[in-house]
Amino acid sequence: MEGSESQIYHERQRLQFCLLHSLNNLFQDKNAFTRESLNSIAEKLVADDPNRETWTPLSFLLKPHHNTLTGNYDVNVMIAALEGRGKSVVWHDKRHGAESIDLGAVALMGVVLNVPVKRFGGIWRSRHWVVVRKIGGVWYDLDSDLVVPQRFKGEDEVRRFLDQSLGLGSEVLLVNNA
C-alpha cells in the first residue's frame, strides 16, 4: 500500500469473528470492540429477552446471538453495539438497488454487508460480515478475508459492488452517525 492507504486499519479474519473485525475496521480502531464486549452485548440481549429459552447443556456453546467458541455474532449484536456507540443502523430495502443509497451523505459512516458464503465445496454454508467505508475521501472494501483493503475507483464502482452483493443474497445495512 502507498501513502495514506498505509494508515488504514484492517483486521484480518480469525475463526468466525468477522463481526468483531468488521466493527473494528468500520471504526478504524483495533480496540473499538473486543470479543468480551461483544459477548457481553450478546448476553445482555438474552437477559433482556422476555421470550428467552430455558437452559440446556448445549446452551454453554450455542447461544441465541453467538457461538461462544468461534464467535459468529448475529445482526442483533451488531445493531446493539453500534447503537451503544451513538450510531443508527438502517436496513437497506433490497428491492431498490444501490443507486438509492446516498453514498455522499454526511451522516453515512459506512456500509455493512452480511454476505452468504459457501466453503468446502458448498458443504458448509454460512454468512460473513463485510464493511465498506469511505476513508480520506476514498471508498474501501475492508473485508477481513482480504489480505489488504481494496480501493474502489469511485462511487459508481461501490454501487456496482453493492448491487452485485445484493444479487448474491447479501443484506446491506447503512451505519449512520446519529
N, CA and C atoms as a LAMMPS dump frame, in Angstrom:
ITEM: TIMESTEP
0
ITEM: NUMBER OF ATOMS
534
ITEM: BOX BOUNDS ff ff ff
-5.0000000000000000e+02 5.0000000000000000e+02
-5.0000000000000000e+02 5.0000000000000000e+02
-5.0000000000000000e+02 5.0000000000000000e+02
ITEM: ATOMS id mol type element x y z
1 1 1 N 0.834 -1.173 0
2 1 2 C 0 0 0
3 1 3 C 0.88 1.238 0
4 2 1 N 0.321 2.293 -0.572
5 2 2 C 1.085 3.519 -0.661
6 2 3 C 0.423 4.644 0.113
7 3 1 N 1.188 5.64 0.49
8 3 2 C 0.669 6.874 1.062
9 3 3 C -0.306 6.672 2.193
10 4 1 N -1.466 7.336 2.052
11 4 2 C -2.462 7.307 3.124
12 4 3 C -3.052 5.913 3.325
13 5 1 N -2.972 5.048 2.302
14 5 2 C -3.507 3.698 2.435
15 5 3 C -2.775 2.911 3.511
16 6 1 N -1.529 3.25 3.789
17 6 2 C -0.793 2.546 4.828
18 6 3 C -1.344 2.895 6.208
19 7 1 N -2.131 3.962 6.298
20 7 2 C -2.718 4.38 7.568
21 7 3 C -4.091 3.745 7.819
22 8 1 N -4.571 2.936 6.897
23 8 2 C -5.878 2.309 7.038
24 8 3 C -5.764 1.106 7.958
25 9 1 N -6.631 1.078 8.977
26 9 2 C -6.642 -0.063 9.885
27 9 3 C -7.459 -1.18 9.245
28 10 1 N -6.902 -2.388 9.209
29 10 2 C -7.561 -3.526 8.566
30 10 3 C -7.284 -4.797 9.355
31 11 1 N -8.323 -5.267 10.064
32 11 2 C -8.204 -6.518 10.809
33 11 3 C -8.487 -7.691 9.896
34 12 1 N -7.683 -8.731 10.032
35 12 2 C -7.833 -9.949 9.233
36 12 3 C -8.71 -10.961 9.948
37 13 1 N -9.314 -11.839 9.164
38 13 2 C -10.245 -12.847 9.663
39 13 3 C -9.566 -13.857 10.579
40 14 1 N -10.242 -14.165 11.699
41 14 2 C -9.808 -15.206 12.625
42 14 3 C -11.072 -15.917 13.095
43 15 1 N -11.097 -17.24 12.941
44 15 2 C -12.273 -18.049 13.257
45 15 3 C -13.51 -17.425 12.613
46 16 1 N -14.599 -17.279 13.379
47 16 2 C -15.81 -16.649 12.84
48 16 3 C -16.068 -15.307 13.512
49 17 1 N -15.006 -14.581 13.782
50 17 2 C -15.133 -13.281 14.435
51 17 3 C -15.235 -12.141 13.423
52 18 1 N -15.861 -12.402 12.288
53 18 2 C -15.927 -11.382 11.242
54 18 3 C -16.703 -10.15 11.693
55 19 1 N -17.697 -10.301 12.583
56 19 2 C -18.399 -9.103 13.058
57 19 3 C -17.449 -8.242 13.889
58 20 1 N -16.682 -8.859 14.759
59 20 2 C -15.692 -8.117 15.546
60 20 3 C -14.722 -7.384 14.623
61 21 1 N -14.182 -8.103 13.639
62 21 2 C -13.229 -7.493 12.702
63 21 3 C -13.889 -6.375 11.9
64 22 1 N -15.124 -6.607 11.466
65 22 2 C -15.835 -5.597 10.67
66 22 3 C -16.081 -4.329 11.476
67 23 1 N -16.499 -4.479 12.726
68 23 2 C -16.745 -3.294 13.55
69 23 3 C -15.451 -2.518 13.806
70 24 1 N -14.369 -3.225 14.098
71 24 2 C -13.093 -2.539 14.313
72 24 3 C -12.604 -1.88 13.032
73 25 1 N -12.835 -2.526 11.883
74 25 2 C -12.472 -1.916 10.601
75 25 3 C -13.341 -0.699 10.32
76 26 1 N -14.626 -0.781 10.66
77 26 2 C -15.535 0.346 10.458
78 26 3 C -15.089 1.548 11.278
79 27 1 N -14.741 1.312 12.549
80 27 2 C -14.319 2.399 13.43
81 27 3 C -12.847 2.775 13.235
82 28 1 N -12.124 1.97 12.435
83 28 2 C -10.695 2.189 12.203
84 28 3 C -9.924 2.225 13.525
85 29 1 N -10.255 1.256 14.395
86 29 2 C -9.661 1.21 15.73
87 29 3 C -9.65 -0.236 16.21
88 30 1 N -8.453 -0.777 16.456
89 30 2 C -8.361 -2.178 16.873
90 30 3 C -8.987 -2.424 18.233
91 31 1 N -9.202 -1.368 19.002
92 31 2 C -9.796 -1.509 20.328
93 31 3 C -11.235 -1.014 20.407
94 32 1 N -11.855 -0.748 19.272
95 32 2 C -13.235 -0.262 19.287
96 32 3 C -14.134 -1.28 19.981
97 33 1 N -13.97 -2.547 19.622
98 33 2 C -14.734 -3.63 20.233
99 33 3 C -13.798 -4.802 20.481
100 34 1 N -14.134 -5.587 21.492
101 34 2 C -13.375 -6.789 21.806
102 34 3 C -14.344 -7.967 21.808
103 35 1 N -13.776 -9.136 21.818
104 35 2 C -14.602 -10.337 21.927
105 35 3 C -15.441 -10.273 23.205
106 36 1 N -14.826 -9.814 24.287
107 36 2 C -15.524 -9.718 25.562
108 36 3 C -16.677 -8.726 25.498
109 37 1 N -16.463 -7.577 24.843
110 37 2 C -17.54 -6.58 24.769
111 37 3 C -18.707 -7.09 23.924
112 38 1 N -18.413 -7.79 22.837
113 38 2 C -19.494 -8.352 22.014
114 38 3 C -20.202 -9.489 22.742
115 39 1 N -19.454 -10.324 23.474
116 39 2 C -20.083 -11.379 24.277
117 39 3 C -21.017 -10.773 25.32
118 40 1 N -20.591 -9.693 25.932
119 40 2 C -21.403 -9.015 26.94
120 40 3 C -22.698 -8.475 26.331
121 41 1 N -22.596 -7.895 25.15
122 41 2 C -23.783 -7.403 24.443
123 41 3 C -24.723 -8.557 24.137
124 42 1 N -24.169 -9.667 23.652
125 42 2 C -24.986 -10.844 23.322
126 42 3 C -25.695 -11.381 24.563
127 43 1 N -24.981 -11.424 25.691
128 43 2 C -25.575 -11.906 26.942
129 43 3 C -26.677 -10.969 27.418
130 44 1 N -26.475 -9.673 27.264
131 44 2 C -27.493 -8.695 27.67
132 44 3 C -28.743 -8.856 26.813
133 45 1 N -28.562 -9.112 25.529
134 45 2 C -29.712 -9.333 24.652
135 45 3 C -30.538 -10.532 25.123
136 46 1 N -29.848 -11.582 25.567
137 46 2 C -30.547 -12.768 26.07
138 46 3 C -31.279 -12.432 27.371
139 47 1 N -30.596 -11.742 28.273
140 47 2 C -31.186 -11.407 29.574
141 47 3 C -32.409 -10.5 29.421
142 48 1 N -32.368 -9.618 28.423
143 48 2 C -33.469 -8.676 28.211
144 48 3 C -34.63 -9.268 27.417
145 49 1 N -34.452 -10.458 26.871
146 49 2 C -35.48 -11.079 26.03
147 49 3 C -36.544 -11.752 26.896
148 50 1 N -37.792 -11.259 26.846
149 50 2 C -38.839 -11.871 27.672
150 50 3 C -39.204 -13.284 27.216
151 51 1 N -38.834 -13.659 26.014
152 51 2 C -39.14 -14.985 25.475
153 51 3 C -37.936 -15.905 25.446
154 52 1 N -36.925 -15.603 26.282
155 52 2 C -35.694 -16.405 26.23
156 52 3 C -35.995 -17.875 26.521
157 53 1 N -35.197 -18.688 25.889
158 53 2 C -35.367 -20.137 26.029
159 53 3 C -34.795 -20.615 27.361
160 54 1 N -35.237 -21.783 27.78
161 54 2 C -34.701 -22.352 29.012
162 54 3 C -33.324 -22.938 28.739
163 55 1 N -32.539 -23.068 29.78
164 55 2 C -31.171 -23.553 29.675
165 55 3 C -31.157 -25.043 29.338
166 56 1 N -30.221 -25.424 28.457
167 56 2 C -29.955 -26.832 28.147
168 56 3 C -28.445 -27.023 28.231
169 57 1 N -27.952 -28.257 28.274
170 57 2 C -26.495 -28.457 28.31
171 57 3 C -25.773 -27.818 27.118
172 58 1 N -26.438 -27.702 25.974
173 58 2 C -25.813 -27.078 24.807
174 58 3 C -25.807 -25.552 24.886
175 59 1 N -26.537 -24.988 25.841
176 59 2 C -26.61 -23.533 25.973
177 59 3 C -25.246 -22.908 26.233
178 60 1 N -24.32 -23.686 26.785
179 60 2 C -22.976 -23.165 27.035
180 60 3 C -22.288 -22.769 25.733
181 61 1 N -22.495 -23.542 24.672
182 61 2 C -21.859 -23.281 23.384
183 61 3 C -22.753 -22.52 22.424
184 62 1 N -23.981 -22.97 22.295
185 62 2 C -24.887 -22.419 21.293
186 62 3 C -25.805 -21.383 21.922
187 63 1 N -25.365 -20.162 21.928
188 63 2 C -26.125 -19.056 22.491
189 63 3 C -27.041 -18.487 21.397
190 64 1 N -28.122 -17.826 21.777
191 64 2 C -29.037 -17.293 20.764
192 64 3 C -28.404 -16.276 19.811
193 65 1 N -27.423 -15.504 20.288
194 65 2 C -26.882 -14.427 19.459
195 65 3 C -25.424 -14.617 19.05
196 66 1 N -24.808 -15.732 19.475
197 66 2 C -23.433 -16.004 19.048
198 66 3 C -23.012 -17.406 19.481
199 67 1 N -21.914 -17.855 18.865
200 67 2 C -21.307 -19.128 19.237
201 67 3 C -20.122 -18.796 20.141
202 68 1 N -20.113 -19.33 21.341
203 68 2 C -19.082 -18.961 22.315
204 68 3 C -17.664 -19.316 21.89
205 69 1 N -17.49 -20.37 21.161
206 69 2 C -16.138 -20.79 20.775
207 69 3 C -15.623 -20.043 19.554
208 70 1 N -16.458 -19.929 18.53
209 70 2 C -15.975 -19.388 17.264
210 70 3 C -16.369 -17.943 17.01
211 71 1 N -17.293 -17.398 17.792
212 71 2 C -17.774 -16.041 17.532
213 71 3 C -19.104 -16.115 16.826
214 72 1 N -19.104 -15.796 15.549
215 72 2 C -20.289 -15.855 14.701
216 72 3 C -21.471 -15.132 15.344
217 73 1 N -21.329 -13.833 15.535
218 73 2 C -22.36 -12.998 16.142
219 73 3 C -23.446 -12.657 15.126
220 74 1 N -24.674 -12.445 15.628
221 74 2 C -25.773 -12.123 14.718
222 74 3 C -26.005 -10.617 14.618
223 75 1 N -26.963 -10.243 13.78
224 75 2 C -27.238 -8.843 13.491
225 75 3 C -27.693 -8.077 14.732
226 76 1 N -28.346 -8.74 15.661
227 76 2 C -28.799 -8.056 16.879
228 76 3 C -27.614 -7.539 17.687
229 77 1 N -26.546 -8.309 17.737
230 77 2 C -25.338 -7.882 18.444
231 77 3 C -24.727 -6.679 17.731
232 78 1 N -24.687 -6.732 16.402
233 78 2 C -24.122 -5.621 15.64
234 78 3 C -24.906 -4.335 15.887
235 79 1 N -26.225 -4.413 15.789
236 79 2 C -27.051 -3.216 15.965
237 79 3 C -26.896 -2.663 17.378
238 80 1 N -26.934 -3.522 18.386
239 80 2 C -26.78 -3.067 19.768
240 80 3 C -25.399 -2.436 19.985
241 81 1 N -24.365 -3.032 19.415
242 81 2 C -23.008 -2.488 19.554
243 81 3 C -22.916 -1.095 18.932
244 82 1 N -23.46 -0.949 17.746
245 82 2 C -23.397 0.346 17.057
246 82 3 C -24.257 1.399 17.747
247 83 1 N -25.461 1.01 18.163
248 83 2 C -26.315 1.964 18.864
249 83 3 C -25.686 2.391 20.186
250 84 1 N -24.946 1.48 20.814
251 84 2 C -24.234 1.815 22.043
252 84 3 C -23.134 2.842 21.828
253 85 1 N -22.709 2.999 20.583
254 85 2 C -21.69 3.999 20.226
255 85 3 C -22.319 5.218 19.544
256 86 1 N -23.642 5.361 19.683
257 86 2 C -24.313 6.535 19.131
258 86 3 C -24.566 6.483 17.637
259 87 1 N -24.504 5.313 17.046
260 87 2 C -24.76 5.16 15.609
261 87 3 C -26.176 4.645 15.404
262 88 1 N -26.718 4.891 14.227
263 88 2 C -28.003 4.295 13.867
264 88 3 C -27.763 3.357 12.69
265 89 1 N -28.572 2.317 12.627
266 89 2 C -28.43 1.319 11.571
267 89 3 C -29.743 1.27 10.788
268 90 1 N -29.632 1.407 9.469
269 90 2 C -30.8 1.353 8.598
270 90 3 C -30.628 0.167 7.662
271 91 1 N -31.596 -0.728 7.694
272 91 2 C -31.576 -1.895 6.826
273 91 3 C -31.981 -1.432 5.438
274 92 1 N -31.104 -1.609 4.444
275 92 2 C -31.4 -1.182 3.077
276 92 3 C -32.457 -2.098 2.463
277 93 1 N -33.468 -1.497 1.865
278 93 2 C -34.53 -2.243 1.189
279 93 3 C -33.951 -2.812 -0.104
280 94 1 N -33.736 -4.121 -0.126
281 94 2 C -33.052 -4.737 -1.272
282 94 3 C -33.884 -4.711 -2.542
283 95 1 N -35.158 -4.319 -2.448
284 95 2 C -35.958 -4.165 -3.674
285 95 3 C -35.472 -2.99 -4.493
286 96 1 N -34.751 -2.084 -3.83
287 96 2 C -34.159 -0.936 -4.503
288 96 3 C -32.664 -1.211 -4.615
289 97 1 N -32.108 -0.91 -5.715
290 97 2 C -30.682 -1.161 -5.901
291 97 3 C -29.829 -0.184 -5.119
292 98 1 N -28.557 -0.315 -5.3
293 98 2 C -27.602 0.539 -4.594
294 98 3 C -27.709 1.995 -5.027
295 99 1 N -28.341 2.249 -6.176
296 99 2 C -28.487 3.64 -6.622
297 99 3 C -29.327 4.46 -5.648
298 100 1 N -30.119 3.794 -4.817
299 100 2 C -30.947 4.513 -3.843
300 100 3 C -30.177 4.844 -2.561
301 101 1 N -28.929 4.409 -2.466
302 101 2 C -28.096 4.71 -1.293
303 101 3 C -27.306 5.991 -1.578
304 102 1 N -27.449 6.968 -0.701
305 102 2 C -26.715 8.223 -0.844
306 102 3 C -25.325 8.053 -0.236
307 103 1 N -24.39 7.633 -1.065
308 103 2 C -23.025 7.389 -0.587
309 103 3 C -22.305 8.673 -0.179
310 104 1 N -22.847 9.806 -0.599
311 104 2 C -22.238 11.083 -0.246
312 104 3 C -22.857 11.73 0.984
313 105 1 N -23.803 11.048 1.622
314 105 2 C -24.462 11.62 2.799
315 105 3 C -23.444 11.873 3.907
316 106 1 N -23.51 13.048 4.491
317 106 2 C -22.576 13.425 5.546
318 106 3 C -22.689 12.477 6.741
319 107 1 N -23.911 12.035 7.047
320 107 2 C -24.132 11.188 8.223
321 107 3 C -23.67 9.742 8.022
322 108 1 N -23.473 9.32 6.764
323 108 2 C -23.121 7.923 6.488
324 108 3 C -21.7 7.615 6.956
325 109 1 N -21.59 6.713 7.938
326 109 2 C -20.271 6.293 8.428
327 109 3 C -19.703 5.184 7.552
328 110 1 N -20.578 4.264 7.136
329 110 2 C -20.136 3.149 6.315
330 110 3 C -21.292 2.224 5.993
331 111 1 N -20.977 1.184 5.241
332 111 2 C -21.965 0.194 4.824
333 111 3 C -21.49 -1.168 5.319
334 112 1 N -22.4 -1.885 5.973
335 112 2 C -22.096 -3.225 6.46
336 112 3 C -22.903 -4.209 5.633
337 113 1 N -22.23 -5.228 5.124
338 113 2 C -22.905 -6.272 4.353
339 113 3 C -22.831 -7.586 5.116
340 114 1 N -23.889 -8.363 5.006
341 114 2 C -23.892 -9.719 5.535
342 114 3 C -24.063 -10.615 4.313
343 115 1 N -22.963 -11.227 3.901
344 115 2 C -22.935 -11.949 2.628
345 115 3 C -22.982 -13.461 2.849
346 116 1 N -23.71 -14.165 1.982
347 116 2 C -23.701 -15.631 2.084
348 116 3 C -22.37 -16.173 1.577
349 117 1 N -21.856 -17.192 2.25
350 117 2 C -20.611 -17.833 1.82
351 117 3 C -20.795 -19.342 1.798
352 118 1 N -20.09 -19.959 0.866
353 118 2 C -20.043 -21.419 0.78
354 118 3 C -18.58 -21.809 0.869
355 119 1 N -18.312 -22.787 1.703
356 119 2 C -16.937 -23.275 1.84
357 119 3 C -16.939 -24.795 1.735
358 120 1 N -15.785 -25.34 1.512
359 120 2 C -15.611 -26.792 1.405
360 120 3 C -16.525 -27.371 0.321
361 121 1 N -16.452 -26.757 -0.845
362 121 2 C -17.223 -27.253 -1.989
363 121 3 C -18.727 -27.103 -1.826
364 122 1 N -19.152 -26.127 -1.037
365 122 2 C -20.572 -25.878 -0.84
366 122 3 C -21.208 -26.688 0.263
367 123 1 N -20.414 -27.534 0.926
368 123 2 C -20.955 -28.354 2.015
369 123 3 C -21.307 -27.48 3.218
370 124 1 N -20.447 -26.503 3.524
371 124 2 C -20.666 -25.64 4.674
372 124 3 C -21.116 -24.272 4.178
373 125 1 N -22.295 -23.863 4.619
374 125 2 C -22.83 -22.558 4.245
375 125 3 C -22.974 -21.709 5.49
376 126 1 N -22.618 -20.46 5.344
377 126 2 C -22.7 -19.537 6.465
378 126 3 C -22.869 -18.133 5.915
379 127 1 N -22.662 -17.146 6.776
380 127 2 C -22.718 -15.754 6.357
381 127 3 C -21.476 -15.057 6.902
382 128 1 N -21.103 -13.965 6.265
383 128 2 C -19.866 -13.263 6.596
384 128 3 C -20.145 -11.765 6.618
385 129 1 N -19.625 -11.069 7.633
386 129 2 C -19.775 -9.622 7.755
387 129 3 C -18.643 -8.909 7.011
388 130 1 N -19.005 -7.904 6.232
389 130 2 C -18.053 -7.127 5.435
390 130 3 C -18.377 -5.648 5.61
391 131 1 N -17.355 -4.816 5.658
392 131 2 C -17.546 -3.367 5.766
393 131 3 C -16.979 -2.671 4.545
394 132 1 N -17.731 -1.687 4.063
395 132 2 C -17.282 -0.776 3.008
396 132 3 C -17.347 0.614 3.631
397 133 1 N -16.251 1.344 3.535
398 133 2 C -16.196 2.645 4.201
399 133 3 C -15.367 3.637 3.404
400 134 1 N -15.752 4.881 3.518
401 134 2 C -15.004 5.978 2.9
402 134 3 C -13.996 6.492 3.926
403 135 1 N -12.719 6.52 3.522
404 135 2 C -11.638 6.992 4.392
405 135 3 C -10.819 8.002 3.592
406 136 1 N -10.711 9.193 4.109
407 136 2 C -9.942 10.222 3.401
408 136 3 C -10.487 10.506 2.015
409 137 1 N -11.805 10.432 1.857
410 137 2 C -12.437 10.725 0.569
411 137 3 C -12.432 9.564 -0.413
412 138 1 N -11.911 8.401 -0.001
413 138 2 C -11.815 7.235 -0.88
414 138 3 C -12.572 6.072 -0.247
415 139 1 N -13.359 5.356 -1.067
416 139 2 C -14.098 4.188 -0.58
417 139 3 C -13.218 2.951 -0.626
418 140 1 N -13.332 2.114 0.439
419 140 2 C -12.555 0.882 0.537
420 140 3 C -13.446 -0.291 0.925
421 141 1 N -13.099 -1.467 0.407
422 141 2 C -13.663 -2.734 0.853
423 141 3 C -12.723 -3.224 1.953
424 142 1 N -13.235 -3.267 3.192
425 142 2 C -12.418 -3.647 4.343
426 142 3 C -12.733 -5.062 4.808
427 143 1 N -13.109 -5.924 3.877
428 143 2 C -13.434 -7.322 4.17
429 143 3 C -12.254 -7.974 4.89
430 144 1 N -12.529 -8.587 6.038
431 144 2 C -11.457 -9.211 6.825
432 144 3 C -10.869 -10.444 6.148
433 145 1 N -11.538 -10.97 5.123
434 145 2 C -10.974 -12.088 4.365
435 145 3 C -9.923 -11.624 3.356
436 146 1 N -9.873 -10.337 3.076
437 146 2 C -8.884 -9.806 2.137
438 146 3 C -7.529 -9.635 2.827
439 147 1 N -6.467 -9.808 2.07
440 147 2 C -5.123 -9.616 2.61
441 147 3 C -4.893 -8.134 2.926
442 148 1 N -5.366 -7.267 2.048
443 148 2 C -5.286 -5.816 2.246
444 148 3 C -6.614 -5.209 1.807
445 149 1 N -6.946 -4.015 2.311
446 149 2 C -8.179 -3.354 1.865
447 149 3 C -8.126 -3.102 0.359
448 150 1 N -9.283 -3.2 -0.274
449 150 2 C -9.361 -2.954 -1.707
450 150 3 C -9.98 -1.584 -1.954
451 151 1 N -9.272 -0.755 -2.696
452 151 2 C -9.708 0.606 -3
453 151 3 C -10.688 0.584 -4.169
454 152 1 N -11.81 1.29 -4.013
455 152 2 C -12.744 1.451 -5.124
456 152 3 C -12.343 2.685 -5.924
457 153 1 N -12.603 2.659 -7.225
458 153 2 C -12.234 3.78 -8.094
459 153 3 C -13.177 4.964 -7.93
460 154 1 N -14.354 4.731 -7.379
461 154 2 C -15.314 5.813 -7.175
462 154 3 C -16.647 5.25 -6.72
463 155 1 N -17.618 6.144 -6.541
464 155 2 C -18.931 5.725 -6.055
465 155 3 C -19.642 4.776 -7.009
466 156 1 N -19.42 4.928 -8.312
467 156 2 C -20.056 4.005 -9.264
468 156 3 C -19.578 2.579 -9.038
469 157 1 N -18.293 2.408 -8.778
470 157 2 C -17.762 1.068 -8.52
471 157 3 C -18.297 0.517 -7.196
472 158 1 N -18.464 1.381 -6.202
473 158 2 C -19.041 0.952 -4.926
474 158 3 C -20.469 0.464 -5.158
475 159 1 N -21.244 1.22 -5.933
476 159 2 C -22.629 0.822 -6.22
477 159 3 C -22.687 -0.501 -6.989
478 160 1 N -21.795 -0.695 -7.949
479 160 2 C -21.759 -1.976 -8.678
480 160 3 C -21.446 -3.125 -7.717
481 161 1 N -20.497 -2.916 -6.814
482 161 2 C -20.149 -3.917 -5.811
483 161 3 C -21.357 -4.238 -4.931
484 162 1 N -22.053 -3.199 -4.464
485 162 2 C -23.223 -3.404 -3.615
486 162 3 C -24.344 -4.108 -4.379
487 163 1 N -24.575 -3.7 -5.634
488 163 2 C -25.604 -4.356 -6.451
489 163 3 C -25.279 -5.826 -6.682
490 164 1 N -23.997 -6.116 -6.959
491 164 2 C -23.579 -7.5 -7.15
492 164 3 C -23.798 -8.292 -5.858
493 165 1 N -23.451 -7.701 -4.719
494 165 2 C -23.643 -8.37 -3.431
495 165 3 C -25.12 -8.619 -3.154
496 166 1 N -25.965 -7.625 -3.435
497 166 2 C -27.407 -7.791 -3.255
498 166 3 C -27.926 -8.923 -4.143
499 167 1 N -27.422 -8.994 -5.365
500 167 2 C -27.823 -10.041 -6.297
501 167 3 C -27.445 -11.439 -5.833
502 168 1 N -26.424 -11.526 -5.012
503 168 2 C -25.978 -12.818 -4.486
504 168 3 C -26.642 -13.168 -3.15
505 169 1 N -27.562 -12.312 -2.698
506 169 2 C -28.29 -12.608 -1.465
507 169 3 C -27.776 -11.911 -0.226
508 170 1 N -26.942 -10.916 -0.401
509 170 2 C -26.424 -10.182 0.758
510 170 3 C -27.476 -9.256 1.338
511 171 1 N -27.307 -8.972 2.612
512 171 2 C -28.087 -7.948 3.289
513 171 3 C -27.176 -6.735 3.399
514 172 1 N -27.748 -5.542 3.215
515 172 2 C -26.973 -4.31 3.27
516 172 3 C -27.556 -3.42 4.365
517 173 1 N -26.676 -2.997 5.263
518 173 2 C -27.088 -2.128 6.362
519 173 3 C -26.244 -0.856 6.327
520 174 1 N -26.909 0.274 6.448
521 174 2 C -26.231 1.562 6.418
522 174 3 C -26.01 2.029 7.846
523 175 1 N -24.785 2.381 8.165
524 175 2 C -24.444 2.834 9.504
525 175 3 C -24.263 4.35 9.439
526 176 1 N -25.082 5.035 10.237
527 176 2 C -25.076 6.496 10.234
528 176 3 C -24.643 7.042 11.574
529 177 1 N -23.966 8.185 11.528
530 177 2 C -23.682 8.922 12.743
531 177 3 C -25.001 9.537 13.171
532 178 1 N -25.475 9.189 14.34
533 178 2 C -26.805 9.637 14.789
534 178 3 C -26.826 11.113 15.091
